[in-house]
């Protein structure tokens, strides 16, 4: 008894120590969380200010285009400038008007061949003649903008929202402008100063007969000076917005790198941030620290009660242990108790060489009974069935309920003949069960496995007993079946697949098929997904759902993955205009030298790593560690793009979406196909698209098989579409011709409606 009390006191001290540790950890966590809230508030406000500044720059660009539009979309402008150049007209309505009224720094007019016909700078004297050499030199610096307005695309510029297009609703009735006008804008370096450069076509707004092809262009340059930035800051209630050559420091000072659209560093945008989290860090955080200490002291007094309640807890311990190992409904031992007893008896049988039998018993058609009579009667049936079995089986047979209507037993004296066991169970059920004064007749199926004939471990014996139970069910129920080797034919088939798969990997007998991804913006195919196929001369077509799990279980995934990567990179070499996406399993992705393997393959075949997209599933995120995260980041730094496949079917953490920075997120086909069947599918897809775009990721909709699915995915903002609506997976030779034909048809259709294409650009 003294030892028992000493043990209880020791347990009490251990518990008290654990609680003290918890209080310390909790207090530290509370202080840390408060500090994090303050820091997070500052960070979120800084991000909001940065977004407002970026949006203000975009609005400024749209305003400059509005200013140009006021003179460029005008029938007289075409007549007096493009058809018959009138210097005074151009100087008055373009140069002087835009520089003095709107404070634009430079104004140029170029002809259809991009040659300057007029130039005006903000400080030029009135009537200053065009200096062709000077104007040509300046326009050469603005070549990317001129090409952008001519081609209607930002091939070498960072993407920027076109806010100007949203302002053109006033031209609903002046169709001439809407179908013939085009424009382009960018922030680029001009004379080592970041400047807003905009170009817009000079086009008629009423008389469509005046349309010229190619049209003249009006080009404006506005330097992003401290004066301009100061005005933006005042409009945004952001104090002291200006540009610096080096990042500024200070408690309430923010500096963000300013990079032009053509990728040239232009210093830093610096301003005084609001820092809303400062009161939390300077006032609330110290108070929380004080309260945590006081609370810890008070909580310490409560620890004394632990020792006084130790005896009561000890008395409940036995009951809790019993409850943990017994089923509440049948009062029989549960699955955990069965596992413990089975292991103990198996070890004893190994030591003595005795035989051992394990059996599974299942009520036939229990679901039908449960659905017909109700769950209350089903519970009574389980209780009565357990009592019947327990009373019918010998005392040395350990009986347990392992779940649902399934029971298991261990018979330590050796497996009886199946008809004996079946007879025992059948006799127990010969008399109808009484459930609420109702007689219910049931039957059961029994599956049996013996040690050592059918295995020497609990996993082998229970698995074989379960297979035998399934065989009893399959053969008509109400019988007992003993496991034999013929029931494990599937294991032999898996071994056969493993052997042939090793040979196929060694001899490179597998091949890739490719399924195209259609770009929503252009309608063209610029990327395909590589899908592994295996056609064996004896086994025939073996689907990936069969051989990939075998590869993962037998350690072949590394070799199989390397072979797929080798195939894909080799094919990418032959298709310079296409990117190729390759699926990676979590096992393959955790390969320590995956990045080295990929870099070696792309270098050997001269393939740009940016054209290889590595697809990983959400299961990878369940066990993300430093090694996996590091491999992902090294791959992205090397130029490979990373895609998250089958998004929405796993357990992705938003933290990992932020940390790992996926280039592409692929929406699982179940959401795509569910659009027409489930009302909740659409908002889920819409949320995924919004989340992905907020993270800077492209969104791919998988499994698009119907036109209505395609239409909805486009409406919801998906960037790429993939599915049988466009093409099934094709072998390499067939894919190349299909892509060429598909893109040619897209180009042909685009050529029939150039006006719509111009407006969309």
N, C-alpha and C positions, 0 to 999 in steps of 0.2 A: 504493500500500500504506500509506503514511504517513497519507493522508487516511482510509483505512479504519480504521486503528488509532485515529486521533484521534476518528473518529466513535464507535468502540467505547468509548473512554474517556469521551466525552461521554454516551453512553448509560448507562455505569456510574454516573457522577455523578448523572445524573437518577434512576436506579433507587435509589441510596443516599439521595438526598433524599426520594424518595417513601416509602422505608421509615422514615426518621427521622420524617417527618410522620405516618406510620401509628402509630409507637410513641407519639408525643405524643398523637395522637387516642385511641389505645387506652387509654393511662394515664388521660387525662382522663375517658374513658367509664367506666373501671373505678371511679374515684373517684366519679363522678356516680352510677353504678349502686349503689354501696354506700350513698351518701347517700340514694338513692331507696328502697332496702330499709328503711333506718331510718325514714324518713318514712312509708313505706307501712305498716310495722308499727304505728306510732303511729296512723295513720289507720284501719287495719282494726280495731285494738282499740277506738278511739273509737266506730266504727260498731257494733261488737259490744255495747259498753256501752249505747249509745243504744237498740239493739234490745231488750236485756234490760230496760231501764227501761220501754220502751213495752209489752213483754209483761207486766211486773209490774203496770203500771197496768190492763191488760186483765184480768189475773188478779184484781186487787182488785175490779174491777167485777163479775166473775163471783162473787166471794166475797160481795159485798153482795147480789146477787140470790139467792145461796144462803141468806143470812140471812133475806131477805124470804120466800123460798119456805117456810121452816120454819114460818111462821105464816099465810101467805096461802093456801097450798094445803091447806085444812082445812075439813071440813064445818062444824065449830062456828064457824069464822070467818065463813062465809056466814050462818049462822043468827043469830049474836050481833052482827054488824055490818051486813051487807047487808040481811037481811030484817027484823030488829028490832034497832035499834041499842042496844047496851048499853055505856055510857061506861066503866064499871069494867072490863068485859071488854076493850075496846079499849085502855084505858090500861095495863092490866096486861100483856096479851099482845102489844101492838104498840108503844105509845109507850115505856113504861118498859123493856120487855124489849130492844128494839132499841137504845135509846140507852145503857142501862147495861151490857148484856151485850156488845154489839158496838161501842159508842162511836160510833153514828151520831149526826149532829148534829141532824137534823130528820126528823120522821116525819109524814106526812099520809095521811088516807084521804079519797078523793073518791067521790061517787056516780056513777051512769051518765051524768049530765049534766056531770060534772067539777066539781061544786060540793063544797066542803070540808065534811066531816061530823066530822072529828077532826084535831087538830094537836097535836104535842108536840115541844118542843125539848129539847136535851140538858140544859140548866141550869134548865128549868122545874120549879116545885114540883109535887109529886104532887097530882093532882086539879085542875090548872089547867083552867079551862073554855076552850072554843074561842072564839077571837076571829075571827068571820067576815071582818071587813074585813082584818085582818092576814093571815089564811090565804089569802084570795082574792088579795091583792096578791102574796103569795109565789108562789102557783100560776100567776099570770099570767106571772111570769118563767120558769116551767117549762113554758109552753104547748107548746113544740116537743116536749118529752118526752111529754107527755100525748097529743098528736096522733100521735106515733110509735107508741105502744102501741095506740092506737085503730085507726090505719090500717095498722100493720104494715110501715112503710117509713121509710127515712131520707131524705126528700125534701130537707131543708135541713141535713143533718148530714154530716160527713165519715164515710166508711165505717170500721167498726171490727169486728174479728172477734168473733163471738158464741161465746165460750168456755163460756158458761153452758149452751148447748144440749148440749154434749158431756158434761155431767155428769148428764144426766137418764136415764141407762140404768137407774137404780134404780126408775124408774116403768114398767117394762115391763108389769107386771100391773095397774097402776092406770090403766086406759085413760082414765078421766074426766079426769085432769089432762093427759094427753098430747094430748087432742083439744080441750080447752076453754081451756087456759091460754095466756097471751101475756105478753110482757115487752118492755121497751125500756130502753136505757141510753145515757148520753152524758156527756161532760165539758163543762160550760158555765160561764159566769161567773154567780155568785150573790153579790150585794152586793160586786162588784168583787173577788171571790176565785174562782179556779177550783175547781169542786166537781164531784164525781161524783153525778149524779142518776139514780136508777133507779126504774122503775115496773113493777109486776107486777099481774096481775089476781088478785082474791080469788075463788077458785074451789073447788068441792068436789073432794075427792080420791077419794071413794067413791060417794056418793049423787048420781047425775047429775040427779035431779029438782030439785036445788037450784040448777042453773045459771041465772044471770040474764043477760039480754041487753038492754042492755049491762051488763057487770059493774062492780062497784066496783073501785077501784084502790088499791094501797098504794104510796105514793111516799116515797122516802128521799133525803136530802141528806147527803153526806159531803164536807167541805171538804178539798181537797188542800193540807193545811198542811205546814209544815216537819217537824212530828212524824210525819205520815203518810209524807212523803218519806224521812225519816230511817230509819223502819222498813223501807221498801222497799230503801233502800241497804244496810242491814245484811244483809237477806236475800240480796242480790245480790253481797255483798262489794265494794260500791262505796262508797268513803269520802265522808262529808260531802255527801250529796245534799240539796240545798235549792233554794229558788226565790229568784231575785233580779230586781230591776227592770231592771238593765242587765247586758250580757254581761261576765263576769269574764275577767281575763287572767292569764297565768302559765304557766310551763313545764309544770306538771303539772295545770293547771286546764282543764276543759272546760265550755263553755256552749252549750246548744242552745235555740233559740227554742221556747217553749211556747205553742202555739195551741190553743184549745179546739175542740171538734167543731163549734161554730157559727161558727168563723172569727174569734174574738176573740183578739187577742194577750194573753197572760197572763204576760208577762215571760220569764224564762229559767230552765231547769233547769241548775244548776251543781253540779259534783262534781270530785273529784280523780281524774284518770284514771291508769291503770297505766303508760302510755307505755313499752311493751316495747322500742321502738326506740331509747330513749335510750342504752343501752350501745353500740349500733352507731354512733351518731352521735358519741359522746364518746370511745370507745376504738378500735373497729375502723376507723372512717373515717381517723383519723390514721395508723394502721399501714398501711392500704392505700396511702395517699398516699406514705409512705416507701418501701414495697416497689416502687411504680410507678417512683419515681425511680431506685432501685437497679437495677431490671430494665432501665430505659432505658439506663443506663450500660453494663451488660453486653451488651445487645443491640447497642450501637454498635460493639463490637469485632467483631461478626460481619459488619458491613458491609464490612469490608476484603476479605472473601472474595468479595464480588460482583465486584470488579475482576478477581480471579484467575480467575473462571469466565466472564468476558465472552467470551473467545475461543471457549470451548466452546459457549456459547449461540449465537454468531454462526454457527458451523458447522451447528448444528441448525436455524438459522432457515430456510434454504432448504427443508429437508425438511419442516418444519412448514408452510411456505407451500404446498408442493406437496400435503401431506395435507389442508390446509384447502380446497383447490380441486378435490380429486379424490375419487371414490367408492371406498371401500375394497373393495367387492365386485367391481365391474366394472373398476376401475382407469381408468375414463373420467372426464372432468371432471364435476363435480357441478352442482347448481342454481345455486349462487353463481357458479361459473365461467361457466356458460351466460349468466346475467344480465349479467355484466361483458362478455363477448365480444359478446353481442347488442347492447348499448348502443354499444360501440365500432364495430361494423360498421354499425349504423344511422346513427350520426353520419357515418361515412365515406361511406355511400351518399347521404345528404342533400347532402353537399358536392360529390359528383361526379355526382349524378343517376342513379346506377346502380340497377338493380333488385336486390331482395333477397328471398329466400324463407326462411320459417321453418316447420318441420314438427314435429308430434308423432307418435311411433310407440308403439304399445301392443300388448303380446302379447295375443292373443285368448284369453279364458277362462283366464287365468293362475291365478286363484284355484282353479279346478277342478283344474288340474294340480298346484298346490302342495298342495292338500288330499289329492289322490290319491297322489302320489308322495312327499310329505313335504317339509318345509322345506329339508332338506339338498339334495334334488334340485332344489327351486325355486331355491336359490342358484346351483347349477351351471348351471341353465337361463339365469338372468340373465347369468352370466359368458359363457357360450357365445353367447348371443344378441348381447351387446355386441361380442364379437369378430367375429361374422359381419357385423354392420352396419358396423363400422369397416373391415373389409377390403373390403366391397362398395362403400361410398361413396367418391367421389373424395377426394383428400387435402385439397382446399380446403373441404370440407364439415366444419364444426365439429360434432362429435357429443358429447352429454352424457347422462348418466343423471340425471334430475331427481327420481326417487323411485319406489319400488315397481317395477312392471314398465313404467314409462313413460320413454321416451327422447325427446330433442329434438335437432333439428339446424338449422344455419344454412347456407344455400347462397348464397354471395355473388355468383355470376354470373347470378342471376336464376332464377326458378322454372321448372323444367322442366315439361313437360306431366304431368298427374297420372298418366297411364298409364305414363310413363317412370319416374317415381319409384316408383310402385307395382311396376313390373316389376323395378326394381333390388332393392327390398326382398324381393319374392316370390322372385326368383332366389337371393337370399342364403339364403332359408329352404327352397329346393326340396329340398336334401339334408337328410335327418333329422339332428338334433343327437344327438351321442353323449354320454350321461350315465351314467357308471358302467357302461360297456359295454352300455348300453340305448339303442336308437334311438328318438328322440322327434320326431314331426312336429308342427310348430306353424304357425300363421298369425299375421298381424299386421294392424292397421288403422293407416291414416296420415291425418292431418289437416294441410292445408297452407294458408298465408296468404302473400300477396305484398305487398311494398312497392313502390310506394305505393298499389296498388289497394285493399288491405284495411286500410290504416293506415300511420301514419308513426312510431308509438312502439312500444316493446317491449310495453307493456300491451295496446295494440290488437291487435298482430300475434299475441301469444301467446294472447290471449282468443279471437280469431277462429280461430286454428289449433285451439284446444281445442274450440270449437264444431264445427268441421269434423270433428275426430276423433270427437266424440259422434255426429255425423250418420253417419259411416262405421260406427260400432258399431250405430247404430239400423237401418241399412239392410242388416245381415246380416254385418258384419265382413269381414275378408280383402279389403280394398279401400282405395284412396286417394281422398280427397275434398278438393276445393278449396273454400274458404269462398266463399259468395256472400251477397247481401243477404237472400235469402229465409230464411236461417238466423238472421237477426237480427230476426225478426218480433217477438220478445218485447220488443226495445228500442222498436220502434214502438208496441207496445201500452202500454208504460210511459209513453211520451210522450203518447199519447192520454189515458191516465188522468190525467196531470199537467195537461193542458189542461182537461179537464172538471172536475177537482178545483178548479182556480183559479176556474172559473165557479161551481161549487157553493158554495165559500166566499164568493165575492163576493155571490151572490144568496141565501145562507143556505138552500140546498136540502138540507142534511143535517139529520138529526133524532137525538134521543136516545131510547134505550130504557133501561128501568130494571129492575135485578134486585134483589129484596128481600134483606135480611139479617135473619135471625131471631135475636132475643135469647134466649139459652139460659135465663137466669134467669126471664124473664117469659113466654116463648113468643110475644111480640108482635113486630111489625115496626115498628122506629123509624128504620131507615136503609135507603137503597137506593143501589146503585152505578149511575152513569150510564155507558152504553155507546153510543158513536157508531155510527150506521148511515147508509148511503148507498144510496139507491135512485134510479138514473139512468134516465131514460126510454129511453135507447138501450142502455147497458151492462147495465142491470138492477141486481140487488143486488150491489154491490161490497163484499167483506168488508174489515174493517179490516186484516187481515194483508196485503192488497194495496195499499190506498191510503195507510196510515200510513207504511210505508217510503218510498213515493214522496214523501210530504210531507216526511219527514226529509231525504231526499237532495236535494230541490229547494228547500229553504228555505221551505216552506209551513207548517212545523210551528208557527211562532209565530202566524200568522193562524188556522190550524186550532184550535190550543189556545185562543186567545182566544174563538173562536166557541163552543167547547164550554163554557168557563167562563161565557160570557154565557147560553147555554141553561140550564145547570145552576142558576145563581143565580136566573134568571127563574122556573124551575120551583120552586125552594125557596121563593120568595115565595108561590106558590100552594098549597104544602103546608107549612103552619106546624108540623105535628106530626112532620115527617120530616127527618132529616139526609140529605144527598146527598154521596156520594163521587165524586170526579172523578179520572181517571187523568192523570198528567202525565209526558210523556217527558223524558228527561235534557236534550234540546235545549231544550225549552220551559222546563224548570225553571231553566236557567241564564240565562233572560231577565233582564236587569238590572232591569226594572221590573215583575217578576211580582207582587211584593207590592203595588205601587201599583195595578196593574190590578185585582187581586182586591178591594182595599179600595174602589176606585171603584165596582165592580160591586155589591158588597154594600150600600154606602151608597145607591146610586141606587135599589135595589129594597127597601131597608129590611130586609135579611136579616142576622141575627146570624151573624158569621163562624164561631162555634162550631158552626153547623149544616153547615158545609162541610168535608168531609174530603178532603184532597189526598193521593192515592196516588202514591208513587214506587217504582220498581223498584230492585233491588239493583245494577243497572248504574250507577246514579247514584253509589253509594259507591265505585266503582272510581277515580273522578277527583274526589273531594271536595276542594275548595279553600276558601280563606277566603271567597270570594264566595258559593259555593253554601251553605256552612255559615251564613254571615250571613243569606242569604235565608230559609233554613229557620227560623232563630231569630226573625227579624222576623215571619214568618208566624205562628209559634206565639204570640209576644207579642201579635199583633193578634187572637188568638182562634181562628185556624184550627187544625184538628186535622190531624196528619200521620200517614199510614199507610205502612208498608213492605209493598209488594205482592210476591207470588210468593216469599216468604222460603224460602231453602234451595236455590234454583236458580242463584244467582250466587256472588259471592265477598265476602259481607259481613264487615266487620271488627267484632269486638265493641267495639273502641274507639269506632267511629262510632255503634254502638247506644247507648253510654253518652253520648257527646257530643251527639248529635242528638235524643235523647229522643223516640222515636216514640210517639204515643198508641196506635197500633194496629199489630199485626204480623199479616199475612195469610199463612197457611200455603198453599203452592202445592198445587194440586189433584192433582199427581202423587203427593204423600205421602198425601193423603186416599184416592184411588182405589187406592193401593198397600197399604192396610191389610190387605186380605183376600188379597193375593197375595204380599207380601213380609214375612217375619218381622221384618226390621229397620225397617220403616216405623213400627211402633207406638212403639218407644223413641225414634226420631228425633222424632216428633210430640210425645211426652211431654217430651222435652228442650226442644223449642222452646217449648212451653207454659210449662214451668217458667222458662225464661230470660226469656220475655216478661213473665210475672207478676212476676218478681224486678225487672224494669226498670220496673214500673208500667204496662205496656202491656196493652191488651185484645187477645185472640187471636181471629182469625177463620179458620175453616176454609172454604176455597173448594172448589167442585166437588163438593159433597155430593149424590150422585145416588141412593143406596140407603139403606134404613132402617138396615142394619147399620153403614154409614159414619156416619150421624147418631148412632147409639147410642155408638159408640166415641169420636167426637169429644166428645160430652158427658161421657163417663166420664173422658176425659183432661183435662178442664177448660177447653175452648174456651168463649169468651164469646159468640160469634156464629157462625151457620152460614149458608152461602150456596150455592145450587146448584139444579139442576133438580128435586131432590126437593121443593122448596117452590114454585118458579116459574121459568120461563124469563124472559129479559128481555122486558119488556112496554113498549109505547108509553105515553106519559104518560096519555092518557085512560083506558086500560084498567088502568093501574097503580093509579090512585087508588081505583077500585072494588074491585080485588082486595085492596088493603091494608085497606080498611074491612071487607070481608067476612071476611078472614083474622083480623083482630084481634077482630072481633065474635064469631067462633067460639071464639077463645081465651078471651075473657071469659065466654062462655056455659059453656064447660067448667069454667072456674075456679069459676063460681058453683055448680056441682053438687057441689063438694068443698071447702067453706070451711074445714073442720077441718084438712085437710092444708095448705092455704095458710097458716092461722094458725101452725101449727107451723114451717113453713119460714121464716116471718118472724122 
